[in-house]
Amino acid sequence: MDETRGRLTKDGIRIYEDADFAGMHKAGRLAAEILDEIAEHVVPGVTTGALDELITDRIDQAEAKSATIGYKGYKHASCISVNHVVCHGIPGEKVIKDGDILNIDVTVIVDGWFGDTSRMYVAGKRSKKAERLIQVTHDALMAGIDAVKPGNTFGDIGAAIQRYAEGHRMSVVRDFCGHGLGRVFHAPPNVLHYGKPGTGAVLEEGMFFTIEPMINLGRPETKVLADDWTAVTRDKSLSAQFEHSVGVTSDGVEIFTLSPSGRFHPTWAE
């Protein structure tokens, strides 16, 4: 695939062309559709491995590719992170219990373009603290997206997220970040979810990247388990994450991974 479309900024960030937005919308829509469809299957008693099998089958049916299968040896079409797992939870035999909260993260490749998104789910009845964490995490993501427009900086995005989360007495994970994407899975820049306004690279029309804040009820520190993938909160506090892929437009931002069914937030069914 052609990884050299567009031009590079002095910070090594690729600037894509107007016509490239269509490819990102197509890939992003498939990823979002898959996460819409998996919602009804997130129930107490299901295993994370069973959910991943459904996602794998759906990608195959769409004649698309999973970006994660084979990536650095990873064997699954999704990451499923439960409760205090921050990110990169490996699907397997874990049985979902009533009240568990899950982040499901999917990246697909459609016609060479990468669609990357994640969102939260609740199995059964959610607790008040989980509900609050999920809401704050969702709203922190949207605050970050609201800061995306030409002339602003990546520091403006991180500052907006950090200000919102910490204003609700929650913490922002520092150990993981968003990233550029397009015709590749990961590319510059690193999109931090904390920072100072006016710092970092300046946003330009044609930049494509993810914003994917991980917010903890407790402290921000994480650790990676012995499997070299699964990241958890050090204090075992609950963690949540939402992720959109976006593109900078002439006057703002387009979200490539909007939920076609309006199910991005787990209270969609209420």
Secondary structure, DSSP 8 states (H G I E B T S, - for coil): -----SEE-TTS-EE--TTHHHHHHHHHHHHHHHHHHHGGG--TT-BHHHHHHHHHHHHHHTT-EESSTTGGG---SEEEEETTEEE----SS-B--TT-EEEEEEEEEETTEEEEEEEEEE-SS--HHHHHHHHHHHHHHHHHHHT-STT-BHHHHHHHHHHHHHHTT-EE-SS--EEE-SSSSSEEEEE-SS--TT-S-B--TT-EEEE--EEESS-S-EEE-TTSS-EEETT---EEE-BEEEEE-SSSEEETT--TTS-SSTTTT-
